[in-house]
Amino acid sequence: MAMLKRRLLRWSLILLILAAFAVWLEPTRVVWGWLRGEAFYQGRPTSWWRAELNRWEKQFWGGGPNILPAIRWVRHKTGFEAWFDRRMGGADQHEDAAPAWLRGDPAAEMVLRELANDQLEAVKNNARAGLAARGIYDWAGNSAVGGAVMP
């Protein structure tokens, strides 16, 4: 009987350690975000969106004398995406229309507010651009006054 209890305890500990390791490695960070109480957008927590916003870059192209340059958004691929595209013959960069969070999607507001004062400059600027698309210029998040200019 004691042997059975030790075996059960051992397997329970092994399963607990494996479950903790799986949560730690989980790439979407949904479990971590839920445990930390992060805001969610499109089923992903703020920590996942931090990495995603860091991949997007606003680029200006075209233009000339008396012609304003056009703006395009380019998403830089992750190491795995780049490796996979090299194997499959994909493109180097993913150029697309601005993502929904950047076009003023109201569902993204809480995540963007959390990221508006991030340490990474690209994340901070992209989050603020997404909030500005909704007319929100108070990065602290105390009020949502549209059209206000930040001093």
Backbone bond lengths (Angstrom), bond angles and torsions (degrees), N, CA, C in turn:
res aa  C-N    CA-C-N  psi(-1)  N-CA   C-N-CA  omega(-1)  CA-C   N-CA-C  phi
1 M - - - 1.445 - - 1.538 111.38 -
2 A 1.344 116.76 -42.76 1.465 120.59 178.53 1.522 110.48 -64.60
3 M 1.318 116.58 -36.02 1.473 121.27 178.60 1.534 110.30 -63.94
4 L 1.313 116.72 -40.16 1.460 121.96 179.51 1.533 110.38 -64.96
5 K 1.334 117.86 -41.26 1.464 121.47 178.72 1.523 111.38 -65.65
6 R 1.325 116.97 -40.44 1.474 120.25 178.06 1.527 110.82 -65.03
7 R 1.302 116.15 -41.40 1.462 120.24 179.23 1.536 110.20 -63.96
8 L 1.336 116.05 -43.84 1.461 120.45 178.37 1.533 110.80 -63.05
9 L 1.314 116.69 -42.75 1.459 120.80 178.06 1.530 111.17 -63.25
10 R 1.330 117.08 -43.78 1.466 121.72 179.54 1.527 110.98 -60.70
11 W 1.333 117.23 -48.12 1.465 120.52 -179.36 1.533 111.35 -67.29
12 S 1.297 117.23 -34.91 1.466 120.26 176.72 1.523 110.84 -63.96
13 L 1.330 116.84 -43.00 1.459 120.33 177.68 1.522 111.69 -65.15
14 I 1.311 116.99 -40.91 1.464 120.72 178.22 1.527 110.26 -61.89
15 L 1.319 117.29 -45.66 1.461 120.79 178.84 1.527 111.77 -64.59
16 L 1.316 116.88 -38.75 1.462 120.57 177.69 1.531 111.28 -63.73
17 I 1.310 116.76 -43.56 1.469 121.10 178.19 1.526 110.71 -64.43
18 L 1.321 117.95 -42.68 1.471 121.08 177.50 1.523 111.42 -63.62
19 A 1.329 117.44 -40.34 1.466 120.41 178.13 1.528 110.71 -64.45
20 A 1.327 117.45 -42.82 1.467 120.70 177.66 1.522 111.11 -63.28
21 F 1.302 117.43 -39.96 1.455 121.62 178.52 1.529 111.06 -65.78
22 A 1.336 116.75 -40.05 1.468 120.86 178.00 1.529 110.99 -63.76
23 V 1.323 117.44 -40.63 1.468 120.79 177.69 1.524 109.65 -64.64
24 W 1.315 117.00 -40.71 1.462 120.69 -179.01 1.525 111.45 -64.77
25 L 1.329 117.82 -37.53 1.460 121.67 -177.44 1.524 113.97 -89.31
26 E 1.301 118.39 -8.23 1.456 121.60 -173.59 1.533 110.64 -57.56
27 P 1.344 118.52 118.79 1.461 121.33 -170.38 1.527 115.25 -70.76
28 T 1.315 118.41 -27.22 1.464 119.16 -178.07 1.517 112.64 -81.86
29 R 1.317 117.41 -13.08 1.460 124.43 178.00 1.530 113.32 62.54
30 V 1.333 117.24 17.94 1.459 120.75 -178.45 1.528 110.88 -63.50
31 V 1.316 116.78 -44.81 1.465 120.08 -178.82 1.524 110.58 -65.25
32 W 1.338 116.89 -45.70 1.466 120.54 177.64 1.523 110.22 -59.42
33 G 1.325 116.56 -45.20 1.462 120.38 -179.88 1.510 112.32 -61.96
34 W 1.315 116.73 -40.25 1.461 120.65 178.33 1.522 110.06 -66.20
35 L 1.333 117.22 -43.05 1.462 120.73 -179.78 1.531 112.01 -65.70
36 R 1.316 116.73 -32.93 1.471 121.13 -178.76 1.522 113.11 -87.95
37 G 1.324 117.37 -8.23 1.460 120.55 -179.70 1.520 113.45 75.56
38 E 1.327 117.36 30.76 1.466 121.31 -179.05 1.527 110.59 -74.93
39 A 1.327 115.48 158.96 1.461 121.49 173.39 1.526 108.57 -72.53
40 F 1.331 116.47 151.06 1.460 121.81 -179.84 1.514 110.30 -120.76
41 Y 1.328 115.95 147.05 1.461 123.87 174.29 1.516 107.27 -144.13
42 Q 1.308 116.87 128.51 1.466 123.33 -177.57 1.530 111.82 52.33
43 G 1.317 116.22 38.17 1.458 121.39 176.54 1.520 114.92 77.41
44 R 1.320 118.28 6.77 1.468 122.46 -179.30 1.527 110.18 -119.73
45 P 1.335 117.26 142.27 1.467 120.44 -179.40 1.529 112.01 -80.56
46 T 1.318 114.41 170.75 1.460 121.44 -179.74 1.522 112.05 -55.87
47 S 1.328 118.45 -39.60 1.470 120.64 -178.25 1.529 111.16 -63.09
48 W 1.320 118.55 -34.57 1.463 120.96 176.91 1.528 109.60 -70.86
49 W 1.327 116.37 -42.37 1.464 120.27 -179.31 1.530 111.71 -66.73
50 R 1.315 117.61 -27.81 1.465 120.61 176.58 1.527 109.68 -59.62
51 A 1.325 116.37 -46.13 1.463 120.20 178.61 1.534 111.02 -66.84
52 E 1.326 117.00 -37.68 1.467 120.56 -179.16 1.523 111.56 -69.06
53 L 1.312 118.37 -44.04 1.468 120.78 179.13 1.522 110.87 -63.83
54 N 1.313 117.41 -30.13 1.455 121.28 178.91 1.528 111.92 -69.07
55 R 1.317 118.20 -19.13 1.474 121.89 -179.37 1.523 113.28 -86.05
56 W 1.322 118.03 -14.64 1.464 120.73 -176.05 1.525 110.54 -94.10
57 E 1.332 114.24 140.32 1.465 120.70 -178.87 1.524 109.34 -136.35
58 K 1.339 114.67 133.34 1.463 119.62 174.99 1.518 108.19 -85.49
59 Q 1.324 116.35 127.70 1.455 121.04 179.19 1.526 109.57 -123.64
60 F 1.319 115.38 146.47 1.453 121.80 176.57 1.522 107.79 -106.78
61 W 1.315 117.01 135.55 1.460 119.69 178.93 1.523 108.89 -143.02
62 G 1.305 114.04 157.62 1.462 119.54 -177.76 1.512 110.11 79.13
63 G 1.291 114.32 -152.42 1.456 119.47 179.54 1.516 111.40 85.28
64 G 1.281 115.27 178.58 1.452 121.76 -179.05 1.514 108.35 160.62
65 P 1.328 116.77 -160.78 1.458 119.23 177.81 1.527 110.53 -60.79
66 N 1.314 116.42 122.69 1.470 123.46 178.92 1.526 114.06 61.52
67 I 1.329 118.09 18.92 1.468 121.77 178.01 1.527 107.69 -128.49
68 L 1.293 115.40 123.44 1.464 119.39 178.82 1.528 110.00 -75.27
69 P 1.317 116.66 141.96 1.466 118.18 177.42 1.533 110.97 -71.69
70 A 1.291 115.78 151.67 1.461 120.91 176.54 1.524 108.71 -85.38
71 I 1.311 115.29 155.14 1.462 121.05 178.49 1.520 107.81 -107.53
72 R 1.309 114.69 134.81 1.461 119.28 173.30 1.520 108.08 -134.42
73 W 1.315 115.42 153.27 1.454 121.81 179.01 1.508 108.84 -109.01
74 V 1.318 115.50 130.59 1.466 121.70 -178.76 1.525 107.89 -120.79
75 R 1.311 115.84 131.71 1.460 121.11 176.55 1.520 108.33 -100.62
76 H 1.320 116.84 120.72 1.458 121.72 176.58 1.522 108.41 -81.90
77 K 1.293 116.07 135.10 1.460 121.35 -174.86 1.519 112.31 -77.61
78 T 1.332 114.76 155.11 1.459 120.65 173.64 1.524 108.35 -72.48
79 G 1.312 116.91 167.84 1.462 120.82 177.72 1.518 111.78 -58.82
80 F 1.336 116.50 -41.56 1.462 119.85 179.06 1.522 111.33 -66.24
81 E 1.338 117.25 -43.02 1.468 120.28 179.00 1.523 111.22 -62.06
82 A 1.328 116.84 -41.18 1.465 120.53 178.49 1.529 110.53 -64.81
83 W 1.331 116.87 -44.27 1.460 120.93 178.38 1.525 110.23 -61.21
84 F 1.330 117.20 -45.20 1.463 121.74 -178.94 1.527 110.95 -63.27
85 D 1.341 116.76 -41.65 1.464 120.00 179.12 1.523 112.12 -67.64
86 R 1.334 117.26 -34.34 1.468 119.01 175.76 1.518 110.47 -63.57
87 R 1.320 116.18 -40.20 1.471 120.86 178.45 1.517 111.92 -67.99
88 M 1.340 116.28 -35.31 1.457 120.70 -175.27 1.532 112.91 -100.26
89 G 1.324 117.38 -4.73 1.464 120.60 178.34 1.515 113.73 80.85
90 G 1.330 118.36 37.42 1.464 122.34 -179.59 1.514 112.37 -87.00
91 A 1.316 115.88 178.68 1.464 122.53 -179.83 1.530 110.13 -78.66
92 D 1.343 115.72 161.60 1.463 120.99 -178.94 1.521 112.59 -74.34
93 Q 1.330 117.89 -42.87 1.452 121.26 -178.49 1.517 108.83 -124.48
94 H 1.312 114.81 156.91 1.451 120.20 177.96 1.511 107.44 -107.34
95 E 1.321 116.59 103.57 1.455 121.39 179.36 1.518 107.43 -97.46
96 D 1.306 115.93 129.54 1.450 119.64 -174.50 1.519 108.74 -149.09
97 A 1.311 114.50 170.78 1.459 118.26 170.80 1.525 107.26 -64.26
98 A 1.295 115.60 162.42 1.461 119.17 179.23 1.525 109.17 -57.47
99 P 1.324 117.24 137.20 1.463 119.84 179.70 1.532 111.27 -65.84
100 A 1.322 116.05 164.23 1.474 121.28 -175.60 1.524 112.01 -58.22
101 W 1.335 117.89 -38.15 1.466 119.76 -178.99 1.516 111.47 -64.78
102 L 1.327 117.33 -23.24 1.458 121.46 -179.36 1.525 111.97 -90.87
103 R 1.323 116.69 -17.82 1.462 120.69 -179.99 1.523 112.46 -92.45
104 G 1.333 117.24 8.29 1.457 120.02 175.16 1.514 114.67 95.54
105 D 1.310 118.51 28.12 1.464 121.35 177.41 1.534 109.00 -62.73
106 P 1.341 118.34 119.15 1.469 120.41 -177.74 1.530 113.18 -61.35
107 A 1.314 118.02 -28.92 1.466 121.12 -178.79 1.529 111.86 -66.68
108 A 1.323 117.61 -20.47 1.468 121.47 -177.19 1.524 112.84 -87.91
109 E 1.322 117.55 -5.33 1.466 119.99 -171.26 1.525 113.94 -56.70
110 M 1.320 118.53 -47.14 1.467 119.91 -175.85 1.528 111.80 -64.76
111 V 1.323 117.20 -40.61 1.470 120.29 177.97 1.523 109.85 -65.60
112 L 1.326 117.33 -43.84 1.462 120.55 -179.39 1.525 111.63 -65.49
113 R 1.322 117.25 -35.85 1.466 120.10 176.56 1.528 110.87 -63.50
114 E 1.339 116.13 -40.39 1.464 119.12 178.48 1.526 111.74 -65.25
115 L 1.331 116.82 -29.51 1.460 120.55 -176.65 1.530 113.77 -96.36
116 A 1.327 117.95 -4.44 1.470 121.52 -175.05 1.526 113.25 -66.98
117 N 1.317 118.15 -18.28 1.466 120.96 177.92 1.520 110.64 -121.90
118 D 1.316 116.30 32.76 1.461 122.11 -179.15 1.526 110.54 -67.32
119 Q 1.321 115.92 158.68 1.466 120.94 179.09 1.526 112.38 -71.28
120 L 1.331 117.12 -32.81 1.464 120.25 179.36 1.527 109.62 -77.73
121 E 1.308 115.68 125.75 1.465 121.28 -176.11 1.531 112.33 -59.94
122 A 1.326 117.30 -42.97 1.469 120.28 -179.17 1.520 111.17 -63.71
123 V 1.314 117.27 -41.97 1.470 121.12 178.98 1.517 110.06 -64.02
124 K 1.324 116.42 -46.92 1.463 121.58 -179.50 1.527 110.76 -60.13
125 N 1.332 117.22 -47.91 1.468 120.74 -178.23 1.522 111.96 -65.28
126 N 1.330 117.36 -40.96 1.462 120.11 179.94 1.527 111.22 -68.69
127 A 1.321 117.53 -39.41 1.462 120.30 177.79 1.531 110.14 -64.14
128 R 1.317 116.50 -42.53 1.465 119.80 179.20 1.530 111.44 -66.91
129 A 1.328 117.33 -35.44 1.466 120.19 176.39 1.526 110.40 -65.27
130 G 1.332 117.20 -38.81 1.460 120.61 177.22 1.515 112.20 -65.53
131 L 1.331 116.89 -39.79 1.467 120.10 176.62 1.525 110.90 -68.74
132 A 1.327 116.85 -38.94 1.464 120.60 179.80 1.531 111.11 -63.98
133 A 1.313 117.52 -31.10 1.462 120.83 177.42 1.528 111.16 -64.14
134 R 1.321 116.93 -22.47 1.466 121.80 176.08 1.514 111.10 -95.88
135 G 1.318 117.86 0.10 1.461 121.25 -178.77 1.512 112.91 82.19
136 I 1.328 117.48 22.70 1.457 122.13 -179.96 1.519 108.28 -105.52
137 Y 1.334 115.50 119.52 1.455 119.63 -177.04 1.528 112.77 -120.69
138 D 1.321 117.83 4.73 1.462 120.13 177.04 1.522 107.85 -98.59
139 W 1.300 116.32 97.38 1.461 120.80 -172.47 1.522 113.01 -66.10
140 A 1.322 117.36 -22.69 1.464 119.86 -179.54 1.517 111.55 -70.11
141 G 1.338 117.55 -27.27 1.455 120.14 175.05 1.508 115.22 91.95
142 N 1.336 118.67 15.35 1.458 119.81 -179.14 1.523 112.89 -77.39
143 S 1.318 116.91 -34.31 1.454 119.82 177.86 1.505 108.78 -145.77
144 A 1.304 115.93 155.48 1.462 121.38 -177.50 1.518 109.70 -113.40
145 V 1.323 116.52 67.46 1.446 121.53 -179.06 1.520 108.19 -88.31
146 G 1.309 116.77 116.10 1.461 120.40 -179.92 1.512 110.92 -75.14
147 G 1.293 116.10 142.38 1.451 122.07 174.87 1.510 114.98 83.09
148 A 1.307 119.09 -4.65 1.462 120.48 179.81 1.516 109.50 -72.99
149 V 1.303 115.56 142.97 1.461 120.61 179.50 1.511 108.28 -99.79
150 M 1.312 116.18 131.25 1.451 120.86 -179.86 1.533 109.39 -75.09
151 P 1.342 118.47 131.87 1.469 119.97 -178.60 1.496 112.50 -68.21
